[in-house]
């Protein structure tokens, strides 16, 4: 059987045969090939002889059936997800973010206040204030968070960079300068989806003894982060939504609907 392969105007050599284990595109023509990332043009060629016979992209795509969903190689490119949760401590962000990353099969950002504070020799993020290290801690946290996220095409994170800025406002506003602000805003611009977890829906800060127990603290934080994130996402056109469920399974189903999974 003559095999087909992906080819475009920018290919320097004869294209290779589709590497899909099921060979569904090569033999069955049951899924569409991918477009050239340079010209977005596409041709189907026959590799059974030395001279490829091409079919114009538009004509070929019009004749072929829809994507073959079972093909792991030739399946359609998915929407890039760079999802960030925001909200006060104890609202379930990390639990949902970890589950979502596993469900989507994309990385979860491991950089957070706990990991950075431990790397600096502290047991808790709140201990940095006692040592007068808030400025150093916050700059390092945002820089490491940005460094990780900027190298990922897709990811899920349990805090936005704006969350980090709000905590700095709460603990030591004098440490915020133009460089830190620009780092934060630059990080916010990469997110495709922002999921806000309000304290009135679910909040259990007592679940972690290292957290501040005072609910007034968390309510003030909640008010500030909601206002700032909404203002930012309106300006950048990101998809923003409030979590309206408290039960774990209800939250999962709600997330699937929001992300159209």
N, C-alpha and C positions, 0 to 999 in steps of 0.2 A: 504494500500500500504506500502510495506517495504521501509523505508527511508534510505538514504545514509548519511555518515558523513565523515569529514576529520580525518585521523588517520595517525600516523607515529610511527617509532620505539621508539621515546622518550616520547610518551604519557603514563602517569602513570595511567590514568583511561580511561574508555570508552569515546570517544569524544562526544561532544554535537552535536545536529542536527544543520545544517546551519541556522543562525538567520535571513537570508534574508527575508524581508516582503513578497516578491513574491514567496519565497520558490523554486526559479527556479532550484537551484542545487539539493536540496533535493528530489524534486518530478519529475522534468523534465530531469535531467542530461544534462541541456543545457549549463552549464558552468563548467570550470575546477576548482577544489579546489586548495588552496594555498599550497605551499610546506612548510615542517617543516623548520624553520629558523636555526635549529641546524644542521641537517643532510642533508637538502634539499631533503630528500626522501619523498615519498608520497604514501599512500595507500587509496583505497576506501573500506569501510567496510559496511556490512549490519547490521543494528541495530535491526532487527526484532527478534533476538533470543539472547541468552546469549553468544554464541561463535561467535566472529566476523570472517567473511570469507574475507580474504584480497586478493587484486589483486595487483601485483607489479606495482610500479609507472609508469615505462616506458610503460608497456603494456596498463595500464589504460589510460594514456594520449594519446597514439597513437590511441585509439579507440574513444575517446570522441571528440565532435565537438569543434570549436573555442570558445573563451570567449563569454559569453552572455553579451553584452554591457549594457543592461538595468538593470542588477542586481547591486544594490548599495553596496552589501556586497561582492559578489564573483567576482566583476570586476577585471581585471588584475592590478597588482601594477603599478603605473605610474612612469615615470622618475622623480626623485627628482629635483626640481628647486630651486636653490639658486642664484637668478639673481641680479646682481648689475649694476647700471647705473653709468657712469662717464662722466665728462666734466665740462665745465665752467658754472657759474651761468647764468640762463636765457635761457638755451638751451632746456628746456622742459622735463628734467629728471623726476622731481617729478610728473608732469601730466601723463607721460607715465607709471611711476612706479606704481602709484595708480590705474590706469586703468588695468594694467597687473595683479596686485595682486588680484583685484576684479574678473577679467576674469578667472584666474586660481584657485580662491578660496583659496588662501594661504595668510599668514600675510604680511602686509607692515611694515617695520621697522619704529617705531615712534621716534627713537632716532636720533637726528640731531643737527646741530649747533644752531638752534633757540631754541629747547627745553632745551638744556644744558645751553645756555647763559641766558635764562629766569630763570632757576633754580638757577643760580649764581647771579641773581638780575640785569641782563642787558637787555636793550630793543633790542639790536642787537648784533650779533656775533662780529661785528667789534668794538664794544665798549670795548671789553676785552683788546684790545691793549692799549687804553687810560689809563686803570687802571693798566697796567702792569701785567695782569693775563693770557697772552697768553699760557704760559707753563702749568699752572694749568687747564685752559680751554681745551687745546688740549689733555692732558692726560685723563681728565675726559670724554671727548667726545669719544675718541677711546676705553677706558675701558668700558663705558656703551654700546657703539655700539657692541663691541665684546661680552659682557655679554648677550645681547639680542640675537644676531645671533647664538652664540654657543649653545643656548638651543632650537633652531628651526631646524626641519628637512628640512623644505622648507620655503622660504621667498623671498620677493623682497625688495631691498633697493635702494634709489635714489642717493647714493654715495658709492663708495668703500672706504675701509680704507686708500687706497693709496691717494685718493682725500684729505683726512684729513691731510695726511703727506705733500702733496704738498702745501696746504694752510699754513702750519706751516713754510715751507721753505720760502714762500713769506713774511711772517710777522715777524718771529723770528726764524731763522735757528739755533741759539745757544741753543734753548730749546730742540732740538732733541738729544736724547741719545740712547744707545743700547736698553734699556727697551722699549721705545716708538717704535723704529724701529721694534723690534721683535713682538710687539703687532700688528702692522700694517701688517707685512708680514704674520703672522699667520691668520689674518682675510682674507687676499687675497686668501689664499690657500683653503678656504671653498667654494668659489664661483664656480658654475658650468658654468655660462654664464656671460659674461661682455659685456655691450652694451655702446659703446662710442658715445657721441653726439657732433659732431664738431661745432665750432662757425660759420663756413662758410655756414653751411646748415641752421641753425636757431639760433639766439641769440637775446634776448630782455631783457637785464638787467634792463632797465628802468621800467619794469613791477613791480618791487619791490623797493620802495624808499630807503630801507636799504642797497641795494647792491651798490658796486662800479660802478660808471657810465662810467669810462674810459675804452674804448674798447681795448686799448693797454694792460691793465692789464689782461683782459679776454683772449686775444689772446696769451699772454705769458703763462698764465696758461694752455690754450688749448694745446700748443706745448709741454709743460712739461708732462702733464698727459698722452697724447697720447703715447709719447715715453716710459714712464715708465710702463704703463699698458701693452703695446704690448710686451715689454721685459719680463715682469712677466708672461703673459699668455702663451708665447711660451715655457717658462721653465716648466710650470705646466700643459700644455695641455688643458687649458680651451677653451671654445668656445668664440671667440671674434669677434665682428662685429661693423662696423661703421654705424650709422643711416644715411640713404641717402635720407630721406623724410622730408619735412617741414610741410605739412598739417597734422592736427590731424588724420583724417580718413585714410589717406595714411600711416601714421606711424603705426597705429593699424594693418592694413593689412600686412604691412611689418614685424612687430613683429611676427604676427601669422605664416608667412612663415618661418622666421628665427627659431622659436621655434617648428616648425612642428606641430602646433595646428590644 
